[in-house]
């Protein structure tokens, strides 16, 4: 991760707390209150929309930080016409806040979240604290926690074998290693629906190589004003 990306991610994170969101807040921008993996009918159908943000002129009285809005739009043009900036492709969800965008931008999440999962084998409290240290919002942590638990349940042995062999994320043919593919198949659909934000749909490079067709290409530019 380049230092510029890390600095930009830290700046966005510092100004993007969910507490700064203004109403109306999209329905899925919330805590995931029950484990979505317990319901075999999940994930629900997802619309081909865009999640976008807009700075408010109002400021938070406690912090002095500007508030902001999130909204779902049917097209990039529709968002632009409303003076909103796209923050990722797909509907807004629990990880769509600017705080979580800052976390996604500034670090390689594959290794850090995997380490949190390892701590979770010993203690769910340790896992939660590990995800907090990464910087995720509390509402985003809920879906990350459910995702980690499900992957541990469905992919434990294949991932343990992958770790023991120190397998690279991608096989020579470019496909995912067996652990990541197991996670993608068993945990990916619900995670993508409820978190809403991923590196792929936010145009953020990842240490895991993905086909270009799976990425949404965009730039993150949210003019805040004088800091």
One Martini backbone bead per residue (centre of mass of N, CA, C, O) as a GRO file, in nm:
protein
  227
    1UNK     BB    1   0.093   0.038   0.026
    2UNK     BB    2   0.074   0.350  -0.027
    3UNK     BB    3   0.108   0.639   0.150
    4UNK     BB    4  -0.115   0.800   0.004
    5UNK     BB    5  -0.339   0.595   0.055
    6UNK     BB    6  -0.320   0.593   0.362
    7UNK     BB    7  -0.382   0.894   0.405
    8UNK     BB    8  -0.653   0.904   0.257
    9UNK     BB    9  -0.790   0.687   0.426
   10UNK     BB   10  -0.765   0.837   0.699
   11UNK     BB   11  -0.929   1.087   0.618
   12UNK     BB   12  -1.194   0.950   0.544
   13UNK     BB   13  -1.239   0.802   0.810
   14UNK     BB   14  -1.245   1.060   1.000
   15UNK     BB   15  -1.514   1.174   0.811
   16UNK     BB   16  -1.711   0.876   0.813
   17UNK     BB   17  -1.902   0.835   1.027
   18UNK     BB   18  -2.217   0.714   1.096
   19UNK     BB   19  -2.286   0.964   1.288
   20UNK     BB   20  -2.286   1.165   1.015
   21UNK     BB   21  -2.548   1.076   0.917
   22UNK     BB   22  -2.822   1.149   0.719
   23UNK     BB   23  -3.130   1.184   0.654
   24UNK     BB   24  -3.192   0.935   0.470
   25UNK     BB   25  -3.123   0.599   0.544
   26UNK     BB   26  -3.044   0.329   0.417
   27UNK     BB   27  -3.155   0.030   0.524
   28UNK     BB   28  -2.861  -0.135   0.508
   29UNK     BB   29  -2.741   0.099   0.690
   30UNK     BB   30  -2.649  -0.131   0.924
   31UNK     BB   31  -2.691  -0.361   1.135
   32UNK     BB   32  -2.641  -0.707   1.152
   33UNK     BB   33  -2.863  -0.878   1.360
   34UNK     BB   34  -2.850  -1.141   1.189
   35UNK     BB   35  -2.759  -1.438   1.062
   36UNK     BB   36  -2.757  -1.485   0.718
   37UNK     BB   37  -2.653  -1.797   0.716
   38UNK     BB   38  -2.926  -1.921   0.848
   39UNK     BB   39  -3.057  -1.834   0.566
   40UNK     BB   40  -3.105  -1.999   0.264
   41UNK     BB   41  -3.245  -1.743   0.107
   42UNK     BB   42  -2.985  -1.618   0.111
   43UNK     BB   43  -2.969  -1.373  -0.081
   44UNK     BB   44  -3.124  -1.132  -0.200
   45UNK     BB   45  -3.209  -0.959  -0.443
   46UNK     BB   46  -3.017  -0.746  -0.665
   47UNK     BB   47  -2.972  -0.436  -0.772
   48UNK     BB   48  -2.872  -0.217  -1.040
   49UNK     BB   49  -2.684  -0.004  -0.856
   50UNK     BB   50  -2.587   0.299  -0.667
   51UNK     BB   51  -2.361   0.427  -0.434
   52UNK     BB   52  -2.395   0.752  -0.278
   53UNK     BB   53  -2.259   1.081  -0.198
   54UNK     BB   54  -2.316   1.375   0.031
   55UNK     BB   55  -2.249   1.669   0.142
   56UNK     BB   56  -2.317   1.868   0.404
   57UNK     BB   57  -2.372   2.182   0.565
   58UNK     BB   58  -2.372   2.032   0.812
   59UNK     BB   59  -2.272   1.994   1.154
   60UNK     BB   60  -2.125   1.852   1.417
   61UNK     BB   61  -2.137   1.968   1.743
   62UNK     BB   62  -1.900   1.784   1.869
   63UNK     BB   63  -1.676   1.788   1.608
   64UNK     BB   64  -1.727   1.975   1.334
   65UNK     BB   65  -1.821   1.783   1.128
   66UNK     BB   66  -1.936   1.690   0.841
   67UNK     BB   67  -2.205   1.586   0.700
   68UNK     BB   68  -2.381   1.300   0.540
   69UNK     BB   69  -2.494   1.119   0.249
   70UNK     BB   70  -2.686   0.835   0.143
   71UNK     BB   71  -2.756   0.670  -0.183
   72UNK     BB   72  -2.971   0.529  -0.423
   73UNK     BB   73  -2.901   0.457  -0.774
   74UNK     BB   74  -2.968   0.372  -1.113
   75UNK     BB   75  -2.731   0.580  -1.191
   76UNK     BB   76  -2.474   0.786  -1.252
   77UNK     BB   77  -2.642   1.020  -1.364
   78UNK     BB   78  -2.845   1.042  -1.132
   79UNK     BB   79  -2.638   1.112  -0.917
   80UNK     BB   80  -2.517   1.364  -1.054
   81UNK     BB   81  -2.788   1.529  -1.071
   82UNK     BB   82  -2.789   1.520  -0.733
   83UNK     BB   83  -2.491   1.568  -0.626
   84UNK     BB   84  -2.355   1.286  -0.632
   85UNK     BB   85  -2.109   1.041  -0.528
   86UNK     BB   86  -1.964   0.769  -0.606
   87UNK     BB   87  -1.864   0.478  -0.390
   88UNK     BB   88  -2.031   0.231  -0.524
   89UNK     BB   89  -2.136  -0.054  -0.647
   90UNK     BB   90  -2.440  -0.078  -0.552
   91UNK     BB   91  -2.586  -0.099  -0.275
   92UNK     BB   92  -2.633   0.009   0.032
   93UNK     BB   93  -2.455  -0.073   0.342
   94UNK     BB   94  -2.274  -0.154   0.627
   95UNK     BB   95  -1.990  -0.061   0.441
   96UNK     BB   96  -2.059   0.241   0.302
   97UNK     BB   97  -1.903   0.413   0.457
   98UNK     BB   98  -1.634   0.627   0.480
   99UNK     BB   99  -1.487   0.478   0.697
  100UNK     BB  100  -1.469   0.207   0.534
  101UNK     BB  101  -1.328   0.316   0.291
  102UNK     BB  102  -1.067   0.396   0.438
  103UNK     BB  103  -0.993   0.105   0.511
  104UNK     BB  104  -0.981  -0.012   0.221
  105UNK     BB  105  -0.757   0.184   0.112
  106UNK     BB  106  -0.506   0.162   0.343
  107UNK     BB  107  -0.523  -0.170   0.317
  108UNK     BB  108  -0.463  -0.509   0.356
  109UNK     BB  109  -0.733  -0.721   0.433
  110UNK     BB  110  -0.665  -1.020   0.406
  111UNK     BB  111  -0.461  -1.052   0.644
  112UNK     BB  112  -0.604  -0.898   0.877
  113UNK     BB  113  -0.874  -1.064   0.882
  114UNK     BB  114  -0.744  -1.339   0.915
  115UNK     BB  115  -0.622  -1.279   1.193
  116UNK     BB  116  -0.893  -1.235   1.332
  117UNK     BB  117  -0.994  -1.525   1.285
  118UNK     BB  118  -0.775  -1.658   1.459
  119UNK     BB  119  -0.859  -1.516   1.723
  120UNK     BB  120  -1.158  -1.634   1.717
  121UNK     BB  121  -1.088  -1.925   1.805
  122UNK     BB  122  -1.043  -1.821   2.104
  123UNK     BB  123  -1.201  -1.523   2.070
  124UNK     BB  124  -1.460  -1.310   2.002
  125UNK     BB  125  -1.341  -1.061   2.139
  126UNK     BB  126  -1.075  -1.054   1.985
  127UNK     BB  127  -1.200  -1.028   1.706
  128UNK     BB  128  -1.346  -0.762   1.753
  129UNK     BB  129  -1.094  -0.596   1.833
  130UNK     BB  130  -0.944  -0.643   1.569
  131UNK     BB  131  -1.154  -0.500   1.384
  132UNK     BB  132  -1.133  -0.230   1.530
  133UNK     BB  133  -0.827  -0.177   1.471
  134UNK     BB  134  -0.864  -0.150   1.166
  135UNK     BB  135  -1.156   0.055   1.160
  136UNK     BB  136  -1.424  -0.038   1.161
  137UNK     BB  137  -1.735  -0.020   1.181
  138UNK     BB  138  -1.971  -0.163   1.374
  139UNK     BB  139  -2.162  -0.245   1.138
  140UNK     BB  140  -1.941  -0.386   0.968
  141UNK     BB  141  -1.851  -0.598   1.178
  142UNK     BB  142  -2.098  -0.782   1.168
  143UNK     BB  143  -2.044  -0.908   0.881
  144UNK     BB  144  -1.754  -0.996   0.926
  145UNK     BB  145  -1.818  -1.195   1.155
  146UNK     BB  146  -2.010  -1.381   1.001
  147UNK     BB  147  -1.813  -1.451   0.777
  148UNK     BB  148  -1.593  -1.582   0.950
  149UNK     BB  149  -1.770  -1.803   1.077
  150UNK     BB  150  -1.855  -1.941   0.811
  151UNK     BB  151  -1.572  -2.004   0.702
  152UNK     BB  152  -1.486  -2.176   0.941
  153UNK     BB  153  -1.710  -2.390   0.903
  154UNK     BB  154  -1.660  -2.452   0.577
  155UNK     BB  155  -1.308  -2.394   0.559
  156UNK     BB  156  -1.099  -2.484   0.771
  157UNK     BB  157  -0.922  -2.715   0.643
  158UNK     BB  158  -0.849  -2.583   0.372
  159UNK     BB  159  -0.716  -2.332   0.512
  160UNK     BB  160  -0.507  -2.474   0.681
  161UNK     BB  161  -0.358  -2.603   0.443
  162UNK     BB  162  -0.291  -2.338   0.301
  163UNK     BB  163  -0.121  -2.218   0.532
  164UNK     BB  164   0.090  -2.448   0.559
  165UNK     BB  165   0.173  -2.398   0.241
  166UNK     BB  166   0.177  -2.100   0.164
  167UNK     BB  167  -0.029  -1.999  -0.032
  168UNK     BB  168  -0.115  -1.831  -0.277
  169UNK     BB  169  -0.393  -1.663  -0.378
  170UNK     BB  170  -0.293  -1.763  -0.662
  171UNK     BB  171  -0.285  -1.947  -0.919
  172UNK     BB  172  -0.118  -1.987  -1.213
  173UNK     BB  173  -0.410  -1.942  -1.371
  174UNK     BB  174  -0.557  -1.715  -1.156
  175UNK     BB  175  -0.694  -1.861  -0.959
  176UNK     BB  176  -0.804  -1.943  -0.668
  177UNK     BB  177  -0.750  -2.063  -0.396
  178UNK     BB  178  -0.915  -2.291  -0.205
  179UNK     BB  179  -0.985  -2.102   0.028
  180UNK     BB  180  -1.097  -1.858  -0.132
  181UNK     BB  181  -1.309  -2.023  -0.287
  182UNK     BB  182  -1.468  -2.116  -0.043
  183UNK     BB  183  -1.541  -1.833   0.053
  184UNK     BB  184  -1.677  -1.734  -0.206
  185UNK     BB  185  -1.903  -1.959  -0.213
  186UNK     BB  186  -2.009  -1.946   0.105
  187UNK     BB  187  -1.975  -1.613   0.182
  188UNK     BB  188  -1.992  -1.399  -0.047
  189UNK     BB  189  -2.295  -1.333  -0.112
  190UNK     BB  190  -2.372  -1.218   0.171
  191UNK     BB  191  -2.147  -1.014   0.202
  192UNK     BB  192  -2.209  -0.842  -0.052
  193UNK     BB  193  -2.496  -0.763   0.032
  194UNK     BB  194  -2.457  -0.648   0.336
  195UNK     BB  195  -2.204  -0.471   0.300
  196UNK     BB  196  -2.167  -0.388  -0.030
  197UNK     BB  197  -1.872  -0.338   0.019
  198UNK     BB  198  -1.593  -0.369  -0.199
  199UNK     BB  199  -1.310  -0.358  -0.369
  200UNK     BB  200  -1.426  -0.416  -0.647
  201UNK     BB  201  -1.683  -0.203  -0.629
  202UNK     BB  202  -1.451   0.042  -0.549
  203UNK     BB  203  -1.176   0.037  -0.716
  204UNK     BB  204  -0.980  -0.148  -0.536
  205UNK     BB  205  -0.699  -0.277  -0.486
  206UNK     BB  206  -0.563  -0.615  -0.469
  207UNK     BB  207  -0.384  -0.903  -0.374
  208UNK     BB  208  -0.616  -1.022  -0.531
  209UNK     BB  209  -0.668  -1.161  -0.825
  210UNK     BB  210  -0.890  -1.029  -1.079
  211UNK     BB  211  -1.106  -0.996  -1.301
  212UNK     BB  212  -1.199  -0.718  -1.474
  213UNK     BB  213  -1.513  -0.795  -1.476
  214UNK     BB  214  -1.526  -0.764  -1.141
  215UNK     BB  215  -1.469  -0.459  -1.181
  216UNK     BB  216  -1.502  -0.125  -1.066
  217UNK     BB  217  -1.425   0.169  -1.230
  218UNK     BB  218  -1.282   0.422  -1.012
  219UNK     BB  219  -1.290   0.735  -0.839
  220UNK     BB  220  -1.199   0.903  -0.535
  221UNK     BB  221  -1.390   1.217  -0.500
  222UNK     BB  222  -1.434   1.429  -0.199
  223UNK     BB  223  -1.511   1.737  -0.160
  224UNK     BB  224  -1.482   1.915   0.155
  225UNK     BB  225  -1.277   2.135   0.189
  226UNK     BB  226  -1.154   2.289   0.437
  227UNK     BB  227  -0.935   2.152   0.710
   0.00000   0.00000   0.00000
